[in-house]
Amino acid sequence: MPQQHKKVSSHTAINPASVWLDGLAPTGRRSMRSLLNLSAAILRHNATADSYDWSALRYVHVATLRATLAEQGYAVATVNMVLAALKGVAQTAFNLGQMDADALARMKAVKGVRGDSEAVGRALSREEVRLLLDTTMVHPHKARQKRDRAILLTLCGAGLRAGELVTLESRDYDVATRTLTIRQGKGRKKRVVVVAPVVGRALVAWIKVSADHASLFCRIHRSGSVTGQPLTTAGLTGILRQLQESAQLSPFTPHDLRRTFITRLLEQGVDLNIVRQLAGHSDISTTALYDRRSAATLTHASSALRF
């Protein structure tokens, strides 16, 4: 690994990585910090995002990281997110007077990795979603049944990211209009989704149980009592894993339920740009990567073409 050369600045006490991370939405901060920790550890043994000297970052380090992560089998999207994070930290270092313009320009010239990102993740079938919903009713505590059903339907029926769901507050759902407001979306973007009646009914049933709490989705004690503590992304992942194992389904991630939402809309003929807006994507090409329609669907579409 190439050695870094030191750069003296009156602002070196300020960690540009911390400044950059503080500017991100809470939903994306944790994952980006994880990627910076990974990068720092590769560049210098036992280094972290907090301890690494980002002001000394140069083109050779970014290019080496790109190659190392690709060789280690990291997904294309992950490698490109690392590059985006490094360039963001470098820009912040430049803004703080810790890096010169030439070093910044050279790092920004490092190109992203190309590959098949579409192979990542899956959409659940309608049968799988039904099995999961049925499984929520097996739990002995009614509060747990209502919460887990509402979580499943909100993820599949509104396309929320895991981080967006756990930061929802009770005030974010308007019962009268069936409107769900996502205030802490990726990139700090706010969006509004009018949910389907089945999703609305599940949310109302859960809210009747947890109405006294600020967080929309709270943790539940083993005794079945609802706490005021908001659910975490780790807790959400654990809930979905339990349901998946109980329903005896193939593994899936919370983000796969977002893929399910997008795929179902596309199957129903909803315009791709409308789906983009509902999903909260800035770029329509990102939405297209979530399309998991089956080969049979594509074959039927092409065979039904008339001239």
Stockholm file with secondary structure:
# STOCKHOLM 1.0

chainA/1-307         MPQQHKKVSSHTAINPASVWLDGLAPTGRRSMRSLLNLSAAILRHNATADSYDWSALRYVHVATLRATLAEQGYAVATVNMVLAALKGVAQTAFNLGQMDADALARMKAVKGVRGDSEAVGRALSREEVRLLLDTTMVHPHKARQKRDRAILLTLCGAGLRAGELVTLESRDYDVATRTLTIRQGKGRKKRVVVVAPVVGRALVAWIKVSADHASLFCRIHRSGSVTGQPLTTAGLTGILRQLQESAQLSPFTPHDLRRTFITRLLEQGVDLNIVRQLAGHSDISTTALYDRRSAATLTHASSALRF
#=GR chainA/1-307 SS CCCCCCCCCTTTTSCHHHHHHHTSCHHHHHHHHHHHHHHHHHHSTTCCTTTSCGGGCCHHHHHHHHHHHHHTTCCHHHHHHHHHHHHHHHHHHHHTTSSCHHHHHHHHTCCCCCSCGGGSCCCCCHHHHHHHHHHHTTSSCHHHHHHHHHHHHHHHHHCCCHHHHHTCBGGGEETTTTEEEESSCGGGCCEEEECCHHHHHHHHHHHHHHTTSSBSSEEECTTSCEEEEECCHHHHHHHHHHHHHHHTCCCCCHHHHHHHHHHHHHHTTCCHHHHHHHHTCSSHHHHHTTCCCCHHHHHHHHHTCCC
#=GC SS_cons         CCCCCCCCCTTTTSCHHHHHHHTSCHHHHHHHHHHHHHHHHHHSTTCCTTTSCGGGCCHHHHHHHHHHHHHTTCCHHHHHHHHHHHHHHHHHHHHTTSSCHHHHHHHHTCCCCCSCGGGSCCCCCHHHHHHHHHHHTTSSCHHHHHHHHHHHHHHHHHCCCHHHHHTCBGGGEETTTTEEEESSCGGGCCEEEECCHHHHHHHHHHHHHHTTSSBSSEEECTTSCEEEEECCHHHHHHHHHHHHHHHTCCCCCHHHHHHHHHHHHHHTTCCHHHHHHHHTCSSHHHHHTTCCCCHHHHHHHHHTCCC
//
